[in-house]
Amino acid sequence: MTSYLIGGIQQIGIGVANAEEAWALYRRQFGVDVPVFREKAQAALMLPYTGGQPRSRYAILALNLQGGGGFEIWQYTCRKPQASDFEVRIGDLGIFASKIKCPDIKHAYRYYQENGIECLSDISNLNNGPANFFTRDPFGNVFQVVEAKDWFQFRKQPTGGVYGAIIGVSDIDKAMKFYSNILGYDLVAYDERGQFEELKNIPGGQATMRRVLLQRSTELEGPFARLFGQNELELIQVESRTPRKIYDGRFWGDLGFIHLCYDVVNMDALKAACETQGFPFTVDSQNSFDMGEAAGRFTYTEDPDGTLIEFVETHKVPILQKLGWYLNLKKREPGKPVPTLMLKALGLNRKRD
């Protein structure tokens, strides 16, 4: 294989103060109840973003097997994670919100209201964009629940997993060269300027801004593409104020959305493409890196404003941890889809509350 494949969003990283507590909450709010790994270790390769020192941490990667990306719930164990010293507002530079896919927007909205989960907006949609509403977790992180049509399976949960992100940028046209050329978002669902009624209760939502919703025209390929499914990104360029960098003065892993991670095939080809486009890797594990029960090669690059995008080429996945059943992707044809029954078997590891 001479080119690379983007197989979907594998996960979004969320820095929290207590990973187990946060995971229990996210199981209830977003159904991410299937753990891929739970690991205590040192983040020894992230030195450019952790003050030049290895930092001990505890991380949980959990999926919702209806479909969508997972959550990497990340907790420092060597230091107290720092919150932003200013209110993070939509349009600030970095990942402002995670998108969450759902099969029935009215059902999801009703579920949240009946279960006391904070909703920041009513159901709405903008031009060609899908129906959506905003919610917030008890830690202050904002999520946009978005109605989607592509599903791996149905498990009677009100939502699936991660469907994308809302990212603040300083120059949308410049940022689109990264997200379109590298990540393959070649469709513009809408490109709007102004003030938006549906954002009035979102922090910073009353500002004048430009909003661009990016999608894909082609199906995703890769070993886990059926599970992760399609996704979208919304880029926000605020125009009535000067945006701030969300992680200014803080470490990767501090509180909030720390990265957006894509599952890829042929990391070397992706590395060459990133270098050619002017977005070289800033971190590269180079070889297979153990993450508890899972393993793979991981890398990081930055968008034009320094937002961290992670890539993972998966090498090993636990299918049934109790019996030591693992899938070794290095022994399979690159990019070949993992059988549906094997993906569904991940549900045998489900954490039941």
C-alpha positions as CSV (number, residue, x, y, z in Angstrom):
1,M,0.0,0.0,0.0
2,T,1.5,3.3,-1.1
3,S,-1.1,5.7,0.2
4,Y,-2.7,6.1,3.6
5,L,-6.3,5.5,4.8
6,I,-8.2,7.5,7.3
7,G,-10.5,5.0,8.9
8,G,-12.6,7.4,11.1
9,I,-12.4,9.1,14.4
10,Q,-11.0,6.6,16.9
11,Q,-11.5,8.8,20.0
12,I,-11.5,12.2,21.5
13,G,-9.2,12.8,24.4
14,I,-10.7,14.4,27.6
15,G,-8.5,15.5,30.5
16,V,-10.3,15.0,33.8
17,A,-9.5,15.1,37.5
18,N,-10.8,11.5,38.2
19,A,-11.0,9.1,35.3
20,E,-13.2,6.5,37.0
21,E,-15.7,9.1,38.1
22,A,-15.8,10.6,34.7
23,W,-16.2,7.3,32.9
24,A,-19.2,6.4,35.1
25,L,-20.8,9.7,34.1
26,Y,-20.0,9.3,30.4
27,R,-21.4,5.8,30.4
28,R,-24.7,7.3,31.5
29,Q,-24.6,10.4,29.3
30,F,-23.1,8.9,26.1
31,G,-23.2,5.1,26.5
32,V,-19.4,4.6,26.2
33,D,-19.5,1.4,28.2
34,V,-17.0,-0.9,26.4
35,P,-13.4,-0.5,27.6
36,V,-10.6,-1.1,25.1
37,F,-7.9,-0.4,27.7
38,R,-7.5,0.9,31.2
39,E,-3.9,1.6,31.9
40,K,-1.6,3.4,34.4
41,A,1.7,4.4,32.9
42,Q,4.0,7.3,32.1
43,A,3.4,9.6,29.1
44,A,7.0,9.5,28.2
45,L,6.8,10.5,24.5
46,M,4.6,13.6,24.9
47,L,7.5,15.8,26.2
48,P,6.7,18.8,23.8
49,Y,3.4,19.1,25.5
50,T,4.1,18.1,29.1
51,G,6.7,20.6,30.1
52,G,9.6,18.5,28.8
53,Q,9.1,15.8,31.5
54,P,7.5,12.4,31.5
55,R,4.2,12.5,33.4
56,S,2.4,9.6,35.0
57,R,-1.2,9.1,34.1
58,Y,-4.2,6.9,34.1
59,A,-6.2,6.5,30.9
60,I,-9.4,4.7,29.9
61,L,-10.4,4.2,26.2
62,A,-14.1,3.3,26.0
63,L,-16.5,2.8,23.1
64,N,-20.2,2.9,22.4
65,L,-20.8,-0.1,20.2
66,Q,-23.8,1.4,18.4
67,G,-21.2,3.3,16.4
68,G,-18.9,6.4,16.5
69,G,-15.6,7.1,18.0
70,G,-14.6,6.5,21.7
71,F,-13.5,8.6,24.6
72,E,-9.9,8.5,25.9
73,I,-10.5,9.6,29.5
74,W,-7.2,10.9,30.7
75,Q,-6.1,11.7,34.3
76,Y,-2.7,12.9,35.6
77,T,-1.6,10.9,38.6
78,C,1.6,12.9,39.3
79,R,0.1,16.4,39.5
80,K,-3.2,18.2,39.8
81,P,-4.6,18.8,36.3
82,Q,-5.1,22.5,35.6
83,A,-8.3,24.1,34.5
84,S,-8.2,27.1,32.1
85,D,-7.9,30.4,34.0
86,F,-10.5,32.0,31.7
87,E,-13.9,31.0,30.5
88,V,-13.4,28.9,27.3
89,R,-15.8,30.3,24.6
90,I,-16.8,29.0,21.2
91,G,-14.3,30.3,18.7
92,D,-11.4,30.1,21.1
93,L,-8.5,28.2,19.4
94,G,-8.7,24.5,19.9
95,I,-11.4,21.9,20.5
96,F,-14.4,23.6,22.0
97,A,-16.9,20.8,21.9
98,S,-17.2,17.1,21.0
99,K,-19.9,16.1,18.6
100,I,-21.9,13.0,19.6
101,K,-24.0,11.0,17.1
102,C,-27.6,9.9,17.8
103,P,-30.2,8.0,15.8
104,D,-33.2,10.0,17.0
105,I,-32.6,13.6,18.1
106,K,-36.0,14.0,19.8
107,H,-35.5,10.8,21.8
108,A,-32.0,11.8,22.9
109,Y,-33.2,15.2,24.0
110,R,-36.1,13.8,26.0
111,Y,-33.8,11.2,27.6
112,Y,-31.4,14.0,28.7
113,Q,-34.3,16.1,30.1
114,E,-35.8,13.2,32.0
115,N,-32.5,12.2,33.5
116,G,-31.4,15.7,34.6
117,I,-28.6,16.0,32.1
118,E,-28.0,19.7,31.3
119,C,-29.1,20.9,27.9
120,L,-27.8,24.2,26.7
121,S,-30.1,24.6,23.6
122,D,-33.3,23.4,22.0
123,I,-33.2,21.1,19.0
124,S,-32.2,23.1,15.9
125,N,-30.5,22.8,12.5
126,L,-28.6,25.3,10.3
127,N,-29.3,25.1,6.6
128,N,-28.0,21.8,5.3
129,G,-26.7,20.8,8.7
130,P,-28.2,17.9,10.7
131,A,-30.6,18.4,13.6
132,N,-28.7,18.9,16.9
133,F,-28.7,20.3,20.4
134,F,-26.0,21.2,22.9
135,T,-25.4,19.6,26.3
136,R,-22.7,20.0,29.0
137,D,-21.2,17.6,31.5
138,P,-20.7,18.5,35.2
139,F,-17.0,19.4,34.5
140,G,-18.0,22.2,32.1
141,N,-17.2,20.4,28.8
142,V,-19.6,21.1,26.0
143,F,-21.0,18.5,23.6
144,Q,-23.2,18.8,20.5
145,V,-25.6,15.8,20.0
146,V,-26.1,15.4,16.3
147,E,-28.6,13.2,14.4
148,A,-26.9,10.8,12.1
149,K,-27.9,8.0,9.7
150,D,-25.1,5.5,9.6
151,W,-24.9,3.0,12.4
152,F,-22.9,-0.1,13.2
153,Q,-25.7,-1.7,15.2
154,F,-28.6,-0.6,17.6
155,R,-28.4,-1.3,21.3
156,K,-31.3,0.8,22.6
157,Q,-29.0,3.6,23.8
158,P,-30.1,7.2,23.1
159,T,-26.7,8.2,21.5
160,G,-23.7,6.6,19.9
161,G,-20.1,7.8,20.3
162,V,-18.0,10.6,19.0
163,Y,-19.2,12.1,15.6
164,G,-16.6,14.9,15.3
165,A,-15.7,18.2,16.9
166,I,-16.2,21.9,16.9
167,I,-12.8,23.6,16.5
168,G,-11.9,27.2,16.9
169,V,-9.5,28.6,14.3
170,S,-8.0,31.9,13.5
171,D,-8.4,31.6,9.7
172,I,-10.9,29.1,8.3
173,D,-9.5,29.2,4.8
174,K,-6.0,28.4,6.0
175,A,-7.3,25.7,8.4
176,M,-9.4,24.0,5.7
177,K,-6.2,23.3,3.8
178,F,-5.2,21.0,6.7
179,Y,-8.5,19.4,7.4
180,S,-9.4,18.9,3.7
181,N,-6.0,18.0,2.3
182,I,-4.8,15.8,5.1
183,L,-8.0,14.4,6.7
184,G,-10.1,14.3,3.5
185,Y,-13.1,16.6,4.4
186,D,-13.9,17.6,0.9
187,L,-17.6,18.7,1.3
188,V,-18.7,22.0,2.7
189,A,-22.2,21.4,4.1
190,Y,-22.6,25.1,5.0
191,D,-20.5,28.3,5.3
192,E,-22.3,30.9,7.3
193,R,-21.5,34.3,8.9
194,G,-23.4,36.2,11.6
195,Q,-24.9,35.6,15.0
196,F,-26.8,32.5,15.6
197,E,-29.9,32.0,17.8
198,E,-29.1,28.4,18.6
199,L,-25.8,29.4,20.1
200,K,-27.1,32.1,22.4
201,N,-26.7,30.0,25.6
202,I,-23.3,28.6,24.6
203,P,-20.3,30.3,26.2
204,G,-19.3,33.0,23.7
205,G,-22.2,32.1,21.4
206,Q,-23.5,35.7,21.0
207,A,-20.4,36.8,19.1
208,T,-20.3,37.3,15.3
209,M,-18.6,34.4,13.7
210,R,-18.1,32.4,10.6
211,R,-19.1,28.7,10.8
212,V,-18.1,26.1,8.2
213,L,-19.3,22.5,8.5
214,L,-17.0,19.9,6.8
215,Q,-18.1,16.4,5.8
216,R,-16.8,13.7,3.4
217,S,-18.2,12.7,0.0
218,T,-16.7,9.1,0.1
219,E,-17.1,6.2,2.4
220,L,-14.4,5.6,5.0
221,E,-12.1,2.6,4.7
222,G,-10.0,0.7,7.2
223,P,-10.2,-2.1,9.8
224,F,-12.7,-0.3,12.1
225,A,-14.5,2.0,9.6
226,R,-17.8,0.1,10.0
227,L,-17.8,0.8,13.7
228,F,-16.5,4.4,13.7
229,G,-18.7,5.5,10.7
230,Q,-18.8,8.9,9.1
231,N,-18.1,12.1,11.0
232,E,-18.0,15.8,10.6
233,L,-16.0,18.9,11.8
234,E,-17.3,22.4,12.3
235,L,-14.7,25.2,12.1
236,I,-15.5,28.4,14.0
237,Q,-13.7,31.7,13.3
238,V,-15.0,34.4,15.7
239,E,-15.0,37.9,14.2
240,S,-16.2,40.2,16.9
241,R,-13.5,39.5,19.5
242,T,-9.9,38.2,19.6
243,P,-9.9,34.4,20.4
244,R,-7.7,32.9,23.0
245,K,-5.8,29.6,22.8
246,I,-7.7,27.1,24.9
247,Y,-4.5,25.4,26.2
248,D,-2.4,28.5,26.5
249,G,-0.1,28.0,29.5
250,R,-1.3,24.5,30.2
251,F,-0.2,20.9,29.5
252,W,-1.7,18.3,27.2
253,G,-3.8,16.2,29.6
254,D,-5.0,19.1,31.6
255,L,-8.8,19.6,32.0
256,G,-10.8,19.7,28.7
257,F,-10.6,18.3,25.2
258,I,-6.9,17.5,24.7
259,H,-6.9,16.0,21.2
260,L,-8.9,14.5,18.3
261,C,-7.6,11.1,17.2
262,Y,-8.0,9.3,13.8
263,D,-7.6,5.6,13.1
264,V,-5.2,5.3,10.1
265,V,-3.5,2.7,7.9
266,N,0.0,3.2,6.6
267,M,1.5,5.7,9.0
268,D,4.6,6.2,6.9
269,A,2.6,7.4,3.9
270,L,0.6,9.8,6.2
271,K,3.9,11.1,7.7
272,A,5.2,11.9,4.2
273,A,1.9,13.6,3.2
274,C,1.9,15.7,6.4
275,E,5.5,16.8,5.8
276,T,4.8,17.7,2.2
277,Q,1.8,19.8,3.3
278,G,3.8,21.6,6.0
279,F,2.3,19.8,9.0
280,P,5.1,17.5,10.2
281,F,4.7,15.0,13.1
282,T,5.6,16.5,16.4
283,V,5.5,13.2,18.3
284,D,6.0,9.7,16.8
285,S,6.2,6.5,18.8
286,Q,7.8,5.0,15.6
287,N,7.3,1.4,16.8
288,S,4.4,-0.4,18.3
289,F,3.5,1.2,21.7
290,D,1.7,-0.9,24.4
291,M,-1.3,0.8,25.9
292,G,-2.3,-1.8,28.4
293,E,-4.4,-4.4,26.6
294,A,-4.0,-2.7,23.2
295,A,-1.0,-1.6,21.1
296,G,-0.3,0.5,18.1
297,R,1.9,3.3,16.6
298,F,0.7,6.7,17.5
299,T,1.7,10.2,16.2
300,Y,0.7,13.8,16.6
301,T,0.6,16.8,14.4
302,E,-0.9,20.3,14.8
303,D,-3.4,22.2,12.8
304,P,-2.3,25.8,11.8
305,D,-3.4,27.1,15.3
306,G,-1.7,24.3,17.3
307,T,-4.7,22.1,17.9
308,L,-3.5,18.6,18.5
309,I,-4.5,15.9,16.1
310,E,-3.5,12.3,16.9
311,F,-3.2,9.4,14.5
312,V,-3.1,5.8,15.6
313,E,-2.3,2.8,13.5
314,T,-3.7,0.0,15.6
315,H,-1.7,-3.2,15.9
316,K,-3.5,-5.1,18.7
317,V,-7.0,-5.0,20.2
318,P,-8.4,-7.1,23.0
319,I,-11.6,-8.8,21.8
320,L,-12.3,-10.8,25.0
321,Q,-9.9,-9.8,27.7
322,K,-10.9,-12.4,30.3
323,L,-10.0,-15.3,27.9
324,G,-6.9,-13.6,26.4
325,W,-8.5,-13.2,22.9
326,Y,-6.7,-10.5,21.0
327,L,-6.8,-9.4,17.4
328,N,-3.4,-8.9,15.8
329,L,-3.8,-6.5,12.9
330,K,-0.1,-6.8,11.9
331,K,-0.9,-10.3,10.6
332,R,-3.8,-9.1,8.5
333,E,-3.9,-7.4,5.1
334,P,-3.5,-3.6,5.7
335,G,-6.9,-1.9,5.7
336,K,-8.9,-5.1,5.6
337,P,-12.2,-4.6,7.5
338,V,-12.4,-6.5,10.8
339,P,-15.3,-9.0,10.7
340,T,-18.6,-7.6,12.0
341,L,-19.0,-10.5,14.5
342,M,-15.6,-9.8,15.9
343,L,-16.3,-6.2,16.4
344,K,-19.6,-7.0,18.1
345,A,-17.7,-9.4,20.4
346,L,-16.1,-6.4,22.0
347,G,-19.4,-6.0,23.7
348,L,-18.6,-9.0,25.9
349,N,-16.3,-6.6,27.8
350,R,-19.1,-4.2,28.5
351,K,-19.1,-2.5,31.9
352,R,-22.6,-2.8,33.4
353,D,-23.8,-0.4,36.0
